[in-house]
Amino acid sequence: RCYSEVLQALCRCLRLPIWRDPAFASSADAAQLGQDVRRFFAIYERNLDRYGIPLGPWKVARKLYAIRMFLTFCSQGQPEAALDIFDSEQLLPLDGDSTAAATAGEADDDIAVEFPRIVANYVRILQHFSQGGSGTGLPLRVRRLQGMLAMQAHRFALDKETTAILASLTLR
């Protein structure tokens, strides 16, 4: 039971609005908090069975952690690392699979709240790769993103800059 409470506290920590504040995100406190979160996740990942952590809450916590890492890499100008996290952790349901879309809709209101920021950063990563000439697979990525956005349009809106970048990527 106490392990589940720690997991809940970690999720609350990952949802804190302070992560959105650039001044805090670059502070020593943020670095310390980030190290603590990484340390707890490593401990929990090694001991899931031993601690009896339910799979559902663990998946949400893991996804929130992956989102935090993705956004951190984006803010640090590391698009390759961010894209690796994006792809390996499937931060958005891009595969068109109705199961993935349902999962995104049901369990993850906490995660869906982050969709606009994830999409905005993903679109900027795609733009970066399209300008750098390494846009391999770019048309497929753009189509998949547009498909997901069409299915999830009722859940969130994109800012004008993201919409404009996505439109320019579509025209390539």
C-alpha positions as CSV (number, residue, x, y, z in Angstrom):
1,R,0.0,0.0,0.0
2,C,2.7,2.5,0.9
3,Y,4.4,1.8,-2.5
4,S,1.2,2.8,-4.3
5,E,1.1,6.0,-2.3
6,V,4.6,6.9,-3.3
7,L,3.7,6.2,-6.9
8,Q,0.7,8.6,-6.6
9,A,3.1,11.2,-5.1
10,L,5.4,10.7,-8.0
11,C,2.6,11.2,-10.5
12,R,1.5,14.4,-8.7
13,C,5.1,15.6,-8.8
14,L,5.2,15.0,-12.6
15,R,2.0,16.9,-13.1
16,L,3.2,20.0,-11.2
17,P,2.8,23.2,-13.2
18,I,6.3,24.3,-12.2
19,W,7.7,22.1,-15.0
20,R,6.1,24.5,-17.4
21,D,7.9,27.5,-16.0
22,P,11.2,27.9,-17.8
23,A,12.8,29.7,-14.8
24,F,12.0,26.8,-12.5
25,A,12.9,24.1,-15.1
26,S,16.5,25.4,-15.2
27,S,16.9,25.9,-11.5
28,A,18.9,23.8,-9.0
29,D,15.6,22.8,-7.3
30,A,14.3,21.4,-10.6
31,A,17.5,19.5,-11.2
32,Q,17.3,18.0,-7.7
33,L,13.6,17.1,-8.0
34,G,14.3,15.6,-11.5
35,Q,17.1,13.4,-10.0
36,D,14.8,12.2,-7.2
37,V,12.1,11.3,-9.6
38,R,14.6,9.4,-11.9
39,R,15.9,7.6,-8.8
40,F,12.5,6.5,-7.6
41,F,11.4,5.4,-11.1
42,A,14.6,3.3,-11.4
43,I,13.9,1.7,-8.0
44,Y,10.2,1.0,-8.8
45,E,11.0,-0.4,-12.3
46,R,13.3,-3.0,-10.7
47,N,10.8,-3.9,-8.0
48,L,7.3,-3.8,-9.6
49,D,6.4,-7.3,-8.6
50,R,8.0,-7.1,-5.2
51,Y,6.1,-3.9,-4.4
52,G,2.9,-5.2,-5.8
53,I,2.3,-2.1,-7.9
54,P,-0.8,-2.4,-10.1
55,L,0.0,-2.3,-13.8
56,G,-2.6,0.5,-14.7
57,P,-1.2,3.1,-12.3
58,W,2.3,2.2,-13.2
59,K,1.6,2.7,-16.9
60,V,0.2,6.1,-16.3
61,A,3.2,7.0,-14.1
62,R,5.6,5.7,-16.7
63,K,3.8,7.7,-19.4
64,L,3.9,10.9,-17.3
65,Y,7.6,10.3,-16.7
66,A,8.3,9.8,-20.4
67,I,6.4,13.0,-21.2
68,R,8.5,14.9,-18.7
69,M,11.7,13.5,-20.3
70,F,10.4,14.2,-23.9
71,L,9.6,17.8,-23.0
72,T,12.9,18.2,-21.2
73,F,14.9,17.0,-24.2
74,C,12.8,19.4,-26.4
75,S,13.6,22.4,-24.1
76,Q,17.3,21.4,-24.1
77,G,17.4,21.4,-27.9
78,Q,17.9,17.6,-28.2
79,P,15.4,16.7,-30.9
80,E,17.0,13.2,-31.6
81,A,16.7,12.2,-27.9
82,A,13.2,13.6,-27.7
83,L,12.1,11.7,-30.8
84,D,13.6,8.5,-29.4
85,I,11.4,8.9,-26.3
86,F,8.4,9.9,-28.3
87,D,8.7,6.8,-30.5
88,S,9.7,4.2,-27.9
89,E,7.0,5.3,-25.3
90,Q,4.3,6.0,-28.0
91,L,3.5,9.4,-26.4
92,L,0.6,9.9,-28.9
93,P,-1.7,7.2,-30.3
94,L,-0.4,7.6,-33.9
95,D,-0.8,4.1,-35.2
96,G,-4.5,4.5,-36.0
97,D,-5.3,1.5,-33.7
98,S,-8.6,2.0,-32.1
99,T,-7.3,0.3,-29.0
100,A,-4.6,2.8,-28.6
101,A,-7.0,5.7,-29.2
102,A,-9.4,4.2,-26.6
103,T,-6.5,3.9,-24.1
104,A,-5.6,7.5,-24.7
105,G,-9.2,8.5,-24.1
106,E,-9.9,6.5,-21.0
107,A,-7.0,6.1,-18.6
108,D,-5.2,9.2,-19.4
109,D,-7.0,12.4,-18.7
110,D,-3.7,13.3,-17.0
111,I,-1.8,12.4,-20.1
112,A,-4.4,13.9,-22.6
113,V,-3.9,17.3,-20.8
114,E,-0.3,17.1,-22.1
115,F,-1.3,16.4,-25.7
116,P,-1.2,20.0,-26.9
117,R,2.4,20.4,-25.6
118,I,3.4,17.0,-26.9
119,V,2.0,17.8,-30.4
120,A,3.5,21.3,-30.5
121,N,6.9,19.9,-29.6
122,Y,6.6,16.9,-32.0
123,V,5.6,19.2,-34.9
124,R,8.7,21.4,-34.1
125,I,10.9,18.3,-34.2
126,L,9.4,17.3,-37.5
127,Q,10.0,20.8,-38.8
128,H,13.6,20.6,-37.6
129,F,14.3,17.4,-39.4
130,S,12.5,18.6,-42.5
131,Q,14.8,21.6,-42.7
132,G,17.9,19.6,-41.9
133,G,17.4,17.3,-44.8
134,S,16.9,14.3,-42.6
135,G,13.2,14.1,-43.1
136,T,13.1,10.4,-43.8
137,G,9.6,9.1,-43.1
138,L,8.4,12.6,-42.6
139,P,5.3,12.3,-44.8
140,L,4.2,9.2,-43.0
141,R,4.8,10.8,-39.6
142,V,2.8,13.9,-40.7
143,R,-0.1,11.7,-42.0
144,R,-0.2,9.7,-38.8
145,L,-0.2,12.8,-36.7
146,Q,-3.0,14.4,-38.8
147,G,-5.1,11.1,-38.4
148,M,-4.6,11.2,-34.6
149,L,-5.5,14.9,-34.5
150,A,-8.7,14.2,-36.5
151,M,-9.7,11.5,-34.0
152,Q,-8.8,13.5,-30.9
153,A,-10.0,17.0,-32.2
154,H,-12.7,17.1,-29.6
155,R,-10.2,16.8,-26.7
156,F,-7.9,19.7,-27.3
157,A,-7.0,22.6,-29.7
158,L,-3.6,23.5,-31.1
159,D,-2.1,26.9,-31.0
160,K,-1.8,28.9,-34.2
161,E,2.0,28.5,-34.6
162,T,1.7,24.7,-34.3
163,T,-1.1,24.6,-36.8
164,A,0.9,26.7,-39.2
165,I,4.0,24.5,-38.9
166,L,1.9,21.4,-39.4
167,A,0.2,22.9,-42.5
168,S,3.6,23.8,-44.0
169,L,4.8,20.2,-43.3
170,T,1.8,18.9,-45.0
171,L,2.6,20.8,-48.2
172,R,6.1,19.3,-48.5
